[in-house]
Structure formats: structure tokens, C-alpha cells
Amino acid sequence: MSSAKSPGRPRAGIDAEVFAATLRTVHELGYAGATMDRIAAAAGVAKTTIYRRWPSKGALITDCLVHAFGPVPLEGEGRQEVLTRAVHWAAAKIAEPGVGAAFAGVFVDAVNDPALREVLTTRLQDPYRVVLQDALGEPENRVLLFIDVVVGTLLHRMGITGGPMAEADVAVLAEMVVRQFR
């Protein structure tokens, strides 16, 4: 008895391949240069394969960022250590090749695209906000301020200098933010 194989490439792992190709392409060509055609070519898949999973570049980039960031690590003894580690974790993730540029690019696109803002809010920001809210026992508005200050500062530095924030500056940012949550 032989098992029937579906034609084409196995589906397992395609998302991870597309995410890796997306970040490589953004890193090499910038956000604007990372077209769906170029991402598909870099991933070795048909453009239709990508569009079946993600209706737009913004949706693909958002899911790519969720994959790149993974779960927020909430280790630490006490709220100060949890906040400090969260800041350092965000800085390290944004510094990974392609991640900061993808993050900044999708934010710029979202300024004039309410549907993309909704995708960013529900698929990227809200899961992290909820986890941080639960861990810190803070109201939504305070956690959103934490996210805005940390991510906004890290992306601003990358946009101005072309590179990630230096570790010494990340430590100062963490101290400043932690002071507000004491």
C-alpha cells in the first residue's frame, strides 16, 4: 500500500522559510525594496504561495515580526527585573538583521492604512500588551506607554543612526522606564 503524496513542496516549514527570506530581503534591500516578488524568489516559493497565506506585505511583515520576536521573556525576581529584561529583549530583537527595518517600515505603511494598523494592533501589539499587563498588574494605558516608549525609542535610534542602540544606552533606557513603574 503506498500513500498518496500531494504534488508540490511540503507545506511544513514554508512559513519559517518565508519569514527568514523576508528578513534577509529587508536587510539587503530595505523595506521598500522588499517586494512580495523578491521575497517569494528569496524563499524559493511562488508568489501565489505567499498571497494564499498573507493578503498584503503588511500582513506578512507583521506575522514575520511576531515569529521573530516570539514570546516575551518575563523572568526575573520582581517587577524591576522583569521590566529591565523586557527592555533588553526588545532591543536585542530589534537589532537582529532586518527586524528593525521591517518594524519601522510596516509602521510607516500603517500611518495611512487603517486596516494595517488593525493587523499590527491585534496580531503584534495586543498579545505582548496582555502578557505584560498580567505580569505587571498594570492597566492597559500604562503598559501601552511602556511599549510606546521602549519600541519608539529603539526604532527612532535605528532610524537616525542606521544601527541598533548601544548596550549602554539600552541600560539607561531601561533605568528610565523602570523608574516610572516603581
Contact map, one row per residue, 1 for C-alpha under 8 A:
11100000000000000000000000000000000000000000000000000000000000000000000000000000000000000000000000000000000000000000000000000000000000000000000000000000000000000000000000000000000000
11110000000000000000000000000000000000000000000000000000000000000000000000000000000000000000000000000000000000000000000000000000000000000000000000000000000000000000000000000000000000
11111000000000000000000000000000000000000000000000000000000000000000000000000000000000000000000000000000000000000000000000000000000000000000000000000000000000000000000000000000000000
01111100000000000000000000000000000000000000000000000000000000000000000000000000000000000000000000000000000000000000000000000000000000000000000000000000000000000000000000000000000000
00111110000000000000000000000000000000000000000000000000000000000000000000000000000000000000000000000000000000000000000000000000000000000000000000000000000000000000000000000000000000
00011111000000000000000000000000000000000000000000000000000000000000000000000000000000000000000000000000000000000000000000000000000000000000000000000000000000000000000000000000000000
00001111100000000000000000000000000000000000000000000000000000000000000000000000000000000000000000000000000000000000000000000000000000000000000000000000000000000000000000000000000000
00000111110000000000000000000000000000000000000000000000000000000000000000000000000000000000000000000000000000000000000000000000000000000000000000000000000000000000000000000000000000
00000011111000000000000000000000000000000000000000000000000000000000000000000000000000000000000000000000000000000000000000000000000000000000000000000000000000000000000000000000000000
00000001111111000000000000000000000000000000000000000000000000000000000000000000000000000000000000000000000000000000000000000000000000000000000000000000000000000000000000000000000000
00000000111111000000000000000000000000000000000000000000000000000000000000000000000000000000000000000000000000000000000000000000000000000000000000000000000000000000000000000000000000
00000000011111100000000000000000000000000000000000000000000000000000000000000000000000000000000000000000000000000000000000000000000000000000000000000000000000000000000000000000000000
00000000011111111000000000000000000000000000000000000000000000000000000000000000000000000000000000000000000000000000000000000000000000000000000000000000000000000000000000000000000000
00000000011111111100000000000000000000000000000000000000000000000000000000000000000000000000000000000000000000000000000000000000000000000000000000000000000000000000000000000000000000
00000000000111111110000000000000000000000000000000000000000000000000000000000000000000000000000000000000000000000000000000000000000000000000000000000000000000000000000000000000000000
00000000000011111111000000000000000000000000000000000000000000000000000000000000000000000000000000000000000000000000000000000000000000000000000000000000000000000000000000000000000000
00000000000011111111100000000000000000000010000000000000000000000000000000000000000000000000000000000000000000000000000000000000000000000000000000000000000000000000000000000000000000
00000000000001111111110000000000000000110010000001000000000000000000000000000000000000000000000000000000000000000000000000000000000000000000000000000000000000000000000000000000000000
00000000000000111111111000000000000000000000000000000000000000010010000000000000000000000000000000000000000000000000000000000000000000000000000000000000000000000000000000000000000000
00000000000000011111111100000000000000000010000000000000000000000000000000000000000000000000000000000000000000000000000000000000000000000000000000000000000000000000000000000000000000
00000000000000001111111110000000000000110110000000000000000000000000000000000000000000000000000000000000000000000000000000000000000000000000000000000000000000000000000000000000000000
00000000000000000111111111000000010000100110000000000000000010010000000000000000000000000000000000000000000000000000000000000000000000000000000000000000000000000000000000000000000000
00000000000000000011111111100000000000000000000000000000000000010000000000000000000000000000000011100100000000000000000000000000000000000000000000000000000000000000000000000000000000
00000000000000000001111111110000000000000000000000000000000000000000000000000000000000000000000011000000000000000000000000000000000000000000000000000000000000000000000000000000000000
00000000000000000000111111111100110001100100000000000000000000000000000000000000000000000000000001000000000000000000000000000000000000000000000000000000000000000000000000000000000000
00000000000000000000011111111111110000000000000000000000000000000000000000000000000000000000000001001100000000000000000000000000000000000000000000000000000000000000000000000000000000
00000000000000000000001111111110000000000000000000000000000000000000000000000000000000000000000011101000000000000000000000000000000000000000000000000000000000000000000000000000000000
00000000000000000000000111111100000000000000000000000000000000000000000000000000000000000000000001000000000000000000000000000000000000000000000000000000000000000000000000000000000000
00000000000000000000000011111111110000000000000000000000000000000000000000000000000000000000000000000000000000000000000000000000000000000000000000000000000000000000000000000000000000
00000000000000000000000011111111110000000000000000000000000000000000000000000000000000000000000001001100000000000000000000000000000000000000000000000000000000000000000000000000000000
00000000000000000000000001101111110000000000000000000000000000000000000000000000000000000000000000001100100000000000000000000000000000000000000000000000000000000000000000000000000000
00000000000000000000000001001111111000000000000000000000000000000000000000000000000000000000000000000000100000000000000000000000000000000000000000000000000000000000000000000000000000
00000000000000000000000011001111111000000000000000000000000000000000000000000000000000000000000000000000000000000000000000000000000000000000000000000000000000000000000000000000000000
00000000000000000000010011001111111101100000000000000000000000000000000000000000000000000000000000000000000000000000000000000000000000000000000000000000000000000000000000000000000000
00000000000000000000000000000001111111100000000000000000100000000000000000000000000000000000000000000000000000000000000000000000000000000000000000000000000000000000000000000000000000
00000000000000000000000000000000011111110000001001000000100000000000000000000000000000000000000000000000000000000000000000000000000000000000000000000000000000000000000000000000000000
00000000000000000000000000000000001111111000001000000000000000000000000000000000000000000000000000000000000000000000000000000000000000000000000000000000000000000000000000000000000000
00000000000000000000000010000000011111111100000000000000000000000000000000000000000000000000000000000000000000000000000000000000000000000000000000000000000000000000000000000000000000
00000000000000000100110010000000011111111110000000000000000000000000000000000000000000000000000000000000000000000000000000000000000000000000000000000000000000000000000000000000000000
00000000000000000100100000000000000111111111111001000000000000000000000000000000000000000000000000000000000000000000000000000000000000000000000000000000000000000000000000000000000000
00000000000000000000000000000000000011111111111000000000000000000000000000000000000000000000000000000000000000000000000000000000000000000000000000000000000000000000000000000000000000
00000000000000000000110010000000000001111111100000000000000000000000000000000000000000000000000000000000000000000000000000000000000000000000000000000000000000000000000000000000000000
00000000000000001101110000000000000000111111100000000000000000000000000000000000000000000000000000000000000000000000000000000000000000000000000000000000000000000000000000000000000000
00000000000000000000000000000000000000011111110000000000000000000000000000000000000000000000000000000000000000000000000000000000000000000000000000000000000000000000000000000000000000
00000000000000000000000000000000000000011111111011000000000000000000000000000000000000000000000000000000000000000000000000000000000000000000000000000000000000000000000000000000000000
00000000000000000000000000000000000000011001111111000000000000000000000000000000000000000000000000000000000000000000000000000000000000000000000000000000000000000000000000000000000000
00000000000000000000000000000000000110011000111111100000000000000000000000000000000000000000000000000000000000000000000000000000000000000000000000000000000000000000000000000000000000
00000000000000000000000000000000000000000000011111110000000000000000000000000000000000000000000000000000000000000000000000000000000000000000000000000000000000000000000000000000000000
00000000000000000000000000000000000000000000111111111000000000000000000000000000000000000000000000000000000000000000000000000000000000000000000000000000000000000000000000000000000000
00000000000000000100000000000000000100010000111111111100000000000000000000000000000000000000000000000000000000000000000000000000000000000000000000000000000000000000000000000000000000
00000000000000000000000000000000000000000000001111111111000000000000000000000000000000000000000000000000000000000000000000000000000000000000000000000000000000000000000000000000000000
00000000000000000000000000000000000000000000000111111110000000000000000000000000000000000000000000000000000000000000000000000000000000000000000000000000000000000000000000000000000000
00000000000000000000000000000000000000000000000011111110000000000000000000000000000000000000000000000000000000000000000000000000000000000000000000000000000000000000000000000000000000
00000000000000000000000000000000000000000000000001111111101100000000000000000000000000000000000000000000000000000000000000000000000000000000000000000000000000000000000000000000000000
00000000000000000000000000000000000000000000000000111111101100000000000000000000000000000000000000000000000000000000000000000000000000000000000000000000000000000000000000000000000000
00000000000000000000000000000000000000000000000000100111111100000000000000000000000000000000000000000000000000000000000000000000000000000000000000000000000000000000000000000000000000
00000000000000000000000000000000001100000000000000000111111110000000000000000000000000000000000000000000000000000000000000000000000000000000000000000000000000000000000000000000000000
00000000000000000000000000000000000000000000000000000001111111000000000000000000000000000000000000000000010010000001000000000000000000000000000000000000000000000000000000000000000000
00000000000000000000000000000000000000000000000000000111111111100000000000000000000000000000000000000000000000000001001000000000000000000000000000000000000000000000000000000000000000
00000000000000000000000000000000000000000000000000000111111111110000000000000000000000000000000000000000000000000000000000000000000000000000000000000000000000000000000000000000000000
00000000000000000000010000000000000000000000000000000000111111111000000000000000000000000000000000000110010000000000000000000000000000000000000000000000000000000000000000000000000000
00000000000000000000000000000000000000000000000000000000011111111100000000000000000000000000000000000010010000000000001100110000000000000000000000000000000000000000000000000000000000
00000000000000000000000000000000000000000000000000000000001111111110000000000000000000000000000000000000000000000000000000110000000000000000000000000000000000000000000000000000000000
00000000000000000010011000000000000000000000000000000000000111111111000000000000000000000000000000000000000000000000000000000000000000000000000000000000000000000000000000000000000000
00000000000000000000000000000000000000000000000000000000000011111111100000000000000000000000000000100110000000000000000000010000000000000000000000000000000000000000000000000000000000
00000000000000000000000000000000000000000000000000000000000001111111110000000000000000000000000000000000000000000000000000110000000000000000000000000000000000000000000000000000000000
00000000000000000010000000000000000000000000000000000000000000111111110000000000000000000000000000000000000000000000000000000000000000000000000000000000000000000000000000000000000000
00000000000000000000000000000000000000000000000000000000000000011111110000000000000000000000100000100000000000000000000000000000000000000000000000000000000000000000000000000000000000
00000000000000000000000000000000000000000000000000000000000000001111111100000000000000000000100000000000000000000000000000000000000000000000000000000000000000000000000000000000000000
00000000000000000000000000000000000000000000000000000000000000000111111100000000000000000000000000000000000000000000000000000000000000000000000000000000000000000000000000000000000000
00000000000000000000000000000000000000000000000000000000000000000000111110000000000000000000000000000000000000000000000000000001000000000000000000000000000000000000000000000000000000
00000000000000000000000000000000000000000000000000000000000000000000111111000000000001001000000000000000000000000000000000000001001000000000000000000000000000000000000000000000000000
00000000000000000000000000000000000000000000000000000000000000000000001111100000000011001000000000000000000000000000000000000000000000000000000000000000000000000000000000000000000000
00000000000000000000000000000000000000000000000000000000000000000000000111110000010011000000000000000000000000000000000000000000000000100000000000000000000000000000000000000000000000
00000000000000000000000000000000000000000000000000000000000000000000000011111000110010000000000000000000000000000000000000000000000000000000000000000000000000000000000000000000000000
00000000000000000000000000000000000000000000000000000000000000000000000001111110110010000000000000000000000000000000000000000000000000000000000000000000000000000000000000000000000000
00000000000000000000000000000000000000000000000000000000000000000000000000111111110000000000000000000000000000000000000000000000000000000000000000000000000000000000000000000000000000
00000000000000000000000000000000000000000000000000000000000000000000000000011111110000000000000000000000000000000000000000000000000000000000000000000000000000000000000000000000000000
00000000000000000000000000000000000000000000000000000000000000000000000000011111111000000000000000000000000000000000000000000000000000010000000000000000000000000000000000000000000000
00000000000000000000000000000000000000000000000000000000000000000000000000001111111100000000000000000000000000000000000000000000000000000000000000000000000000000000000000000000010011
00000000000000000000000000000000000000000000000000000000000000000000000000111111111110000000000000000000000000000000000000000000000000000000000000000000000000000000000000000000000000
00000000000000000000000000000000000000000000000000000000000000000000000001111111111111000000000000000000000000000000000000000000000000000000000000000000000000000000000000000000000000
00000000000000000000000000000000000000000000000000000000000000000000000000000011111111100000000000000000000000000000000000000000000000000000000000000000000000000000000000000100110000
00000000000000000000000000000000000000000000000000000000000000000000000000000001111111110000000000000000000000000000000000000000000000000000000000000000000000000000000000100110010000
00000000000000000000000000000000000000000000000000000000000000000000000011110000111111111000000000000000000000000000000000000000000000000000000000000000000000000000000000000000000000
00000000000000000000000000000000000000000000000000000000000000000000000111000000011111111100000000000000000000000000000000000000000000000000000000000000000000000000000000000000000000
00000000000000000000000000000000000000000000000000000000000000000000000000000000001111111110000000000000000000000000000000000000000000000000000000000100000000000000000001001100000000
00000000000000000000000000000000000000000000000000000000000000000000000000000000000111111111000000000000000000000000000000000000000000000000000000000000000000000000000001100100000000
00000000000000000000000000000000000000000000000000000000000000000000000110000000000011111111100000000000000000000000000000000000000000000000000000000000000000000000000000000000000000
00000000000000000000000000000000000000000000000000000000000000000000000000000000000001111111110000000000000000000000000000000000000000000000000000000110000000000000000000000000000000
00000000000000000000000000000000000000000000000000000000000000000000000000000000000000111111111000000000000000000000000000000000000000000000000000000000010000000001100001000000000000
00000000000000000000000000000000000000000000000000000000000000000000000000000000000000011111111100000000000000000000000000000000000000000000000000000000000000000000000000000000000000
00000000000000000000000000000000000000000000000000000000000000000001100000000000000000001111111100110000000000000000000000000000000000000000000000000000000000000000000000000000000000
00000000000000000000000000000000000000000000000000000000000000000000000000000000000000000111111100110010000000000000000000000000000000000000000000000000011000000001000000000000000000
00000000000000000000000000000000000000000000000000000000000000000000000000000000000000000011111110110000000000000000000000000000000000000000000000000000000000000011100000000000000000
00000000000000000000000000000000000000000000000000000000000000000000000000000000000000000001111111110000000000000000000000000000000000000000000000000000000000000000000000000000000000
00000000000000000000001100100000000000000000000000000000000000000000000000000000000000000000001111110000000000000000000000000000000000000000000000000000000000000000000000000000000000
00000000000000000000001111110100000000000000000000000000000000000000000000000000000000000000000111111100000000000000000000000000000000000000000000000000000000000000000000000000000000
00000000000000000000001000100000000000000000000000000000000000001001000000000000000000000000111111111110000000000000000000000000000000000000000000000000000000000000000000000000000000
00000000000000000000000000000000000000000000000000000000000000000000000000000000000000000000111111111111000000000000000000000000000000000000000000000000001001000000000000000000000000
00000000000000000000000001100110000000000000000000000000000000000000000000000000000000000000000001111111100000000000000000000000000000000000000000000000000000000000000000000000000000
00000000000000000000001001000110000000000000000000000000000010001000000000000000000000000000000001111111110000000000000000000000000000000000000000000000000000000000000000000000000000
00000000000000000000000000000000000000000000000000000000000011001000000000000000000000000000010000111111111000000000000000000000000000000000000000000000001000000000000000000000000000
00000000000000000000000000000000000000000000000000000000000000000000000000000000000000000000000000011111111100000000000000000000000000000000000000000000001000100000000000000000000000
00000000000000000000000000000011000000000000000000000000000000000000000000000000000000000000000000001111111110000000000000000000000000000000000000000000000000000000000000000000000000
00000000000000000000000000000000000000000000000000000000010011000000000000000000000000000000000000000111111111000000000000000000000000000000000000000000000000000000000000000000000000
00000000000000000000000000000000000000000000000000000000000000000000000000000000000000000000000000000011111111100000000000000000000000000000000000000000000000000000000000000000000000
00000000000000000000000000000000000000000000000000000000000000000000000000000000000000000000000000000001111111110000000000000000000000000000000000000000000000000000000000000000000000
00000000000000000000000000000000000000000000000000000000010000000000000000000000000000000000000000000000111111111001000000000000000000000000000000000000000000000000000000000000000000
00000000000000000000000000000000000000000000000000000000000000000000000000000000000000000000000000000000011111111111100000000000000000000000000000000000000000000000000000000000000000
00000000000000000000000000000000000000000000000000000000000000000000000000000000000000000000000000000000001111111100100000000000000000000000000000000000000000000000000000000000000000
00000000000000000000000000000000000000000000000000000000000000000000000000000000000000000000000000000000000111111100000000000000000000000000000000000000000000000000000000000000000000
00000000000000000000000000000000000000000000000000000000000000000000000000000000000000000000000000000000000011111111100000000000000000000000000000000000000000000000000000000000000000
00000000000000000000000000000000000000000000000000000000000000000000000000000000000000000000000000000000000001111111110000000000000000000000000000000000000000000000000000000000000000
00000000000000000000000000000000000000000000000000000000000000000000000000000000000000000000000000000000000001001111111000000000000000000000000000000000000000000000000000000000000000
00000000000000000000000000000000000000000000000000000000011000000000000000000000000000000000000000000000000011001111111100000000000000000000000000000000000000000000000000000000000000
00000000000000000000000000000000000000000000000000000000000000000000000000000000000000000000000000000000000001101111111110000000000000000000000000000000000000000000000000000000000000
00000000000000000000000000000000000000000000000000000000000000000000000000000000000000000000000000000000000000000111111111000000000000000000000000000000000000000000000000000000000000
00000000000000000000000000000000000000000000000000000000001001000000000000000000000000000000000000000000000000000011111111110000000000000000000000000000000000000000000000000000000000
00000000000000000000000000000000000000000000000000000000000001000000000000000000000000000000000000000000000000000001111111111000000000000000000000000000000000000000000000000000000000
00000000000000000000000000000000000000000000000000000000000000000000000000000000000000000000000000000000000000000000111111111100000000000000000000000000000000000000000000000000000000
00000000000000000000000000000000000000000000000000000000000000000000000000000000000000000000000000000000000000000000011111111110000000000000000000000000000000000000000000000000000000
00000000000000000000000000000000000000000000000000000000000001100100000000000000000000000000000000000000000000000000001111111110000000000000000000000000000000000000000000000000000000
00000000000000000000000000000000000000000000000000000000000001101100000000000000000000000000000000000000000000000000001111111111000000000000000000000000000000000000000000000000000000
00000000000000000000000000000000000000000000000000000000000000000000000000000000000000000000000000000000000000000000000111111111100000000000000000000000000000000000000000000000000000
00000000000000000000000000000000000000000000000000000000000000000000000000000000000000000000000000000000000000000000000011111111110000000000000000000000000000000000000000000000000000
00000000000000000000000000000000000000000000000000000000000000000000000000000000000000000000000000000000000000000000000001111111111000000000000000000000000000000000000000000000000000
00000000000000000000000000000000000000000000000000000000000000000000001100000000000000000000000000000000000000000000000000011111111100000000000000000000000000000000000000000000000000
00000000000000000000000000000000000000000000000000000000000000000000000000000000000000000000000000000000000000000000000000001111111110000001001100100000000000000000000000000000000000
00000000000000000000000000000000000000000000000000000000000000000000000000000000000000000000000000000000000000000000000000000111111111000000000000000000000000000000000000000000000000
00000000000000000000000000000000000000000000000000000000000000000000000100000000000000000000000000000000000000000000000000000011111111100000000000000000000000000000000000000000000000
00000000000000000000000000000000000000000000000000000000000000000000000000000000000000000000000000000000000000000000000000000001111111111000001000000000000000000000000000000000000000
00000000000000000000000000000000000000000000000000000000000000000000000000000000000000000000000000000000000000000000000000000000111111111111001000000000000000000000000000000000000000
00000000000000000000000000000000000000000000000000000000000000000000000000000000000000000000000000000000000000000000000000000000011111111100000000000000000000000000000000000000000000
00000000000000000000000000000000000000000000000000000000000000000000000001000000000000000000000000000000000000000000000000000000001111111000000000000000000000000000000000000000000000
00000000000000000000000000000000000000000000000000000000000000000000000000000010000000000000000000000000000000000000000000000000000111111100000000000000000000000000000000000000000000
00000000000000000000000000000000000000000000000000000000000000000000000000000000000000000000000000000000000000000000000000000000000111111110000000000000000000000000000000000000000000
00000000000000000000000000000000000000000000000000000000000000000000000000000000000000000000000000000000000000000000000000000000000011011111011000000000000000000000000000000000000000
00000000000000000000000000000000000000000000000000000000000000000000000000000000000000000000000000000000000000000000000000000000000010001111111000000000000000000000000000000000000000
00000000000000000000000000000000000000000000000000000000000000000000000000000000000000000000000000000000000000000000000000000000100010000111111100000000000000000000000000000000000000
00000000000000000000000000000000000000000000000000000000000000000000000000000000000000000000000000000000000000000000000000000000000000000011111110000000000000000000000000000000000000
00000000000000000000000000000000000000000000000000000000000000000000000000000000000000000000000000000000000000000000000000000000000000000111111111000000000000000000000000000000000000
00000000000000000000000000000000000000000000000000000000000000000000000000000000000000000000000000000000000000000000000000000000100110000111111111100000000000000000000000000000000000
00000000000000000000000000000000000000000000000000000000000000000000000000000000000000000000000000000000000000000000000000000000100000000001111111110000000000000000000000000000000000
00000000000000000000000000000000000000000000000000000000000000000000000000000000000000000000000000000000000000000000000000000000000000000000111111111000000000000000000000000000000000
00000000000000000000000000000000000000000000000000000000000000000000000000000000000000000000000000000000000000000000000000000000000000000000011111111100000000000000000000000000100000
00000000000000000000000000000000000000000000000000000000000000000000000000000000000000000000000000000000000000000000000000000000100000000000001111111111000000000000000000000000000000
00000000000000000000000000000000000000000000000000000000000000000000000000000000000000000000000000000000000000000000000000000000000000000000000111111111100000000000000000000000000000
00000000000000000000000000000000000000000000000000000000000000000000000000000000000000000000000000000000000000000000000000000000000000000000000011111111100000000000000000000000100000
00000000000000000000000000000000000000000000000000000000000000000000000000000000000000100100000000000000000000000000000000000000000000000000000001111111110000000000000000001000100000
00000000000000000000000000000000000000000000000000000000000000000000000000000000000000000100000000000000000000000000000000000000000000000000000000111111111000000000000000000000000000
00000000000000000000000000000000000000000000000000000000000000000000000000000000000000000000000000000000000000000000000000000000000000000000000000111111111100000000000000000000000000
00000000000000000000000000000000000000000000000000000000000000000000000000000000000000000000000000000000000000000000000000000000000000000000000000011111111110000000000000000000000000
00000000000000000000000000000000000000000000000000000000000000000000000000000000000000000010010000000000000000000000000000000000000000000000000000000111111111000001100000000000000000
00000000000000000000000000000000000000000000000000000000000000000000000000000000000000000000010000010011000000000000000000000000000000000000000000000011111111100000000000000000000000
00000000000000000000000000000000000000000000000000000000000000000000000000000000000000000000000000000000000000000000000000000000000000000000000000000001111111110000000000000000000000
00000000000000000000000000000000000000000000000000000000000000000000000000000000000000000000000000000000000000000000000000000000000000000000000000000000111111111111100000000000000000
00000000000000000000000000000000000000000000000000000000000000000000000000000000000000000000000000010000000000000000000000000000000000000000000000000000011111111111100000000000000000
00000000000000000000000000000000000000000000000000000000000000000000000000000000000000000000000000000001000000000000000000000000000000000000000000000000001111111110000000000000000000
00000000000000000000000000000000000000000000000000000000000000000000000000000000000000000000000000000000000000000000000000000000000000000000000000000000000111111100000000000000000000
00000000000000000000000000000000000000000000000000000000000000000000000000000000000000000000000000000000000000000000000000000000000000000000000000000000000011111111000000000000000000
00000000000000000000000000000000000000000000000000000000000000000000000000000000000000000000000000000000000000000000000000000000000000000000000000000000000011111111000000000000000000
00000000000000000000000000000000000000000000000000000000000000000000000000000000000000000000001000000000000000000000000000000000000000000000000000000000000011101111100000000000000000
00000000000000000000000000000000000000000000000000000000000000000000000000000000000000000010011000000000000000000000000000000000000000000000000000000000010011001111110000000000000000
00000000000000000000000000000000000000000000000000000000000000000000000000000000000000000010001000000000000000000000000000000000000000000000000000000000010011000011111011000000000000
00000000000000000000000000000000000000000000000000000000000000000000000000000000000000000000000000000000000000000000000000000000000000000000000000000000000000000001111111000000000000
00000000000000000000000000000000000000000000000000000000000000000000000000000000000000000000000000000000000000000000000000000000000000000000000000000000000000000000111111100000000000
00000000000000000000000000000000000000000000000000000000000000000000000000000000000000000000000000000000000000000000000000000000000000000000000000000000000000000000011111110000000000
00000000000000000000000000000000000000000000000000000000000000000000000000000000000000000000000000000000000000000000000000000000000000000000000000000000000000000000111111111000000000
00000000000000000000000000000000000000000000000000000000000000000000000000000000000000110010000000000000000000000000000000000000000000000000000000000000000000000000111111111100000000
00000000000000000000000000000000000000000000000000000000000000000000000000000000000100010000000000000000000000000000000000000000000000000000000000000000000000000000001111111110000000
00000000000000000000000000000000000000000000000000000000000000000000000000000000000000000000000000000000000000000000000000000000000000000000000000000000000000000000000111111111000000
00000000000000000000000000000000000000000000000000000000000000000000000000000000000000100000000000000000000000000000000000000000000000000000000000000100000000000000000011111111100000
00000000000000000000000000000000000000000000000000000000000000000000000000000000001100110000000000000000000000000000000000000000000000000000000000000000000000000000000001111111110000
00000000000000000000000000000000000000000000000000000000000000000000000000000000000100000000000000000000000000000000000000000000000000000000000000000000000000000000000000111111111000
00000000000000000000000000000000000000000000000000000000000000000000000000000000000000000000000000000000000000000000000000000000000000000000000000000000000000000000000000011111111100
00000000000000000000000000000000000000000000000000000000000000000000000000000000001000000000000000000000000000000000000000000000000000000000000001001100000000000000000000001111111110
00000000000000000000000000000000000000000000000000000000000000000000000000000001001100000000000000000000000000000000000000000000000000000000000000000000000000000000000000000111111111
00000000000000000000000000000000000000000000000000000000000000000000000000000000000000000000000000000000000000000000000000000000000000000000000000000000000000000000000000000011111111
00000000000000000000000000000000000000000000000000000000000000000000000000000000000000000000000000000000000000000000000000000000000000000000000000000000000000000000000000000001111111
00000000000000000000000000000000000000000000000000000000000000000000000000000001000000000000000000000000000000000000000000000000000000000000000000000000000000000000000000000000111111
00000000000000000000000000000000000000000000000000000000000000000000000000000001000000000000000000000000000000000000000000000000000000000000000000000000000000000000000000000000011111
